[in-house]
Amino acid sequence: MRKAIAICLLLFFGIPAFSQVEFESRFEIESDYFDPHFEMVRYGENLVAFRTLAKRAFSVDRIFQYIIFDAALNTEKGLIELPVQPGYDLIGYDLDGDFLYALFQRGTGISGEKYVLKIDLVGLDAFEYSVENLLDLELAEFLVQNNRVIFMGSANMRPVVQVYGLDDKTIHTVQGVYGNDTQILQIRKMPEIEAFEVVLSRKGQYRDKEVILNTYDLLGNLLREIRIDQFGDEDQEIIEALVVQEDLYRKAMIGSFGLARRDSYLGMYRTEINEFGEYDTRLYTLEDFPNFFNYLDEKGKAKKDAEVLKQVDRDKIPSIRNVYSIREVRQESDGLYVFFDHYNIINSRGINRGWPFSPTGMYRYDRWSRMNYSQDYWDPITVRRFNQGPLQINTEFSYISAHFVKLGEDGRVVWDNSATYDDLLTDLPEPFGEIAIVGDEFYHAYVRNDKIRLAYIKSGEKKFDNIDFELKLVNENERIADTDMTSLRLVYWYDRYFLLTGNQRIRYQKENGQAATREVYFFTKVMVSGDLYQPEQVED
C-alpha cells in the first residue's frame, strides 16, 4: 500500500516539471544530416512543406520536394518530387488559393534567368512559366495574385515594385515607389478587391518623414493614396509599420516610433484609418506599459520603474534603450495583440545594418502564411536578400526581452507584459519567438540550443517565464543521438499547437535487436498547456 501511495505521489509531483509541453505527433522524412530544411506555408487547415535538394553531392542540379500535411501531421500523397531545370535553385515562394508558386533562378547574380513553378495542390499538376524582361533587382519579395507576380526589390539603392503576368507575359512597373530616401515597409495582398497595398516611408525636404499607403490594381495602376504626414511632435516619427485590416472599412497601422537617425525609441503608436483615408494616431510610451520591465527580477524592475516615473514627473517621455522592433500583430475577437522584440546591436562590422542604408531593410514580410522563415530567405533586419550570396556575419544581436501588448477596441491598453530572452546572443538577425493566443492564455516560445523556452501569461498576468524543456521523441523506445542545432525551427501552427522541425540522428533498435541510427528531417507537433504549471513549493 505504501509503495502504491509513493508512486501516486511521484506521478502527481512530477507533473509541474514536464507537462506544460507535450510532443504529440511526429513525421519523419529520410534525409542526410546536413540537407536543407523545409520551408512551410499554411494551406487552409493544412500545411505544405517543401525544399530543393541536390541530386547528388556537389551537384548544381536539384529536385523540388513537397508534402501536404493535415492538422494531425498525416499525409495522403506522401513526399512528391518534381524536376528543377539544370542550374536553377529556389529563391522565393508564395501560396495563392490552391496553388503553390516557387520562383527559381540560375546562379546568384541579380540578372540570373528566372522561371516560376506553379503547383496545383489539389490535382497535383505542375506548370512552368518563364519570367522575362524584369529589371535587375536585389529581390526582397515575391507574391502572387490571380497568376500575376508581384516582384519587390531595390535597384540603384531605390525600391522598385513590378507586376508580371504569367499568362500574357506583360510587365508593369508601379508608379510612386521608386525614389531617393524611400523604404518599403510592407506589401499586403488584398484579394477581396483584386489589389495590393504598398506601405512606404519617405523622407521629405527637411528630413521630416511621412508614411504613404498606396493601393494598386493587379496591372500596377494606382487606385488610392493615403499619406500619414501628421505625426507626433517635431522630434517624433514613425520608425516601423505593420498594417492590419480590422474590418471591411477600417485598418490599423502599428509600430514603433521615435527618431531613427538618433536610434531613439520612445514607444508604440497605433494609427486608425477609415474608409475615407482619414486617420487618427495614438501614442503609447513606457508610462502606458507598467510591465515593460517585468522580464527583470523584482529589484531590477523597481529600479527601472523609478527611472520612468522620474522622467514622467519632469514632463519628459522616457526613452527605450536599444532597439524596440515590432514582430507581429495578431487580431482576435477581443482586441489586438502586439508583439515587440527588445534587443541590442552590440557589434557592427560592415554595411548590413538595415535601416537606413537599404530601401528594403525595414521590410516586414507576412509571418502568418510563411511559417518557416529563415536567414536564407526572409531577413527583416539586415539587407540580406534573395540574390546576395552567402550570409555575411556583420552584426551581433543581444536579445533582451519580448514585449506584449493587448489593445482593446477603443485603443486602450488592456494589459502589457514581457518575457526575458536571458541574454540571448546571436549573429542571426531573425525574429526570435512565436506567440500563441488561446482565449485568455498567451504563450511565447522559442528554441535555444536543444531546448524549447516557454513563457506563459494568463489574463495579462505572467505565470512563468523562460522555463526550458528538453526535446523529446514520440516513440519512447527511440533516442535522439544528435540534433543539428542550426536547423531547428519552432513556429506557431494553430490553437495551442506549435510545430518543431529540423535535422536529427535517431538511435533505434532493429527487429533483430541490433542497434542502428537513421538520419531524418522531422516535423513534431507540440502542445503547450500553461495551466498545468505549479510553482515549486518551498519547504519551511
Secondary structure, 3 states (H helix, E strand, C coil): CHHHHHHHHHHHHHHHHHCCEEEEEEEEEECCCCCCCCEEEEECCEEEEEEEEECCCCCCCEEEEEEEECCCCCCCCCCEEEECCCCEEEEEEEEECCEEEEEEEECCCCCCCEEEEEEECCCCCEEEEEECCCCCCEEEEEEEECCEEEEEEEECCEEEEEEEECCCCCEEECCCCCCCCEEEEEEEEEHHHCEEEEEEEEECCCCCEEEEEEEEECCCCEEEEEEECCCCCCCCEECCCEEEECCCCCEEEEEEEEEHHHCEEEEEEEEEECCCCCEEEEEECHHHCCCCCCCCCHHHHHHHHHHHHHHHHCCCCCCECCEEEEEEEEEECCEEEEEEEEEEEEEECCCCCCCCCCCCCCCCCCCCCECCCCCCCCCCCCCCCCCCCCCCCCEEEEEEEEEEEEECCCCCEEEEEEEEEEEEEECCCCCCCEEEEECCEEEEEEEECCEEEEEEEECCEEEEEEEEEECCCCCCCCEEEEECHHHCEEEEEECCEEEEEEEEEEEEECCCCCEEEEEEEEEEEEEECHHHCCCCCCCC
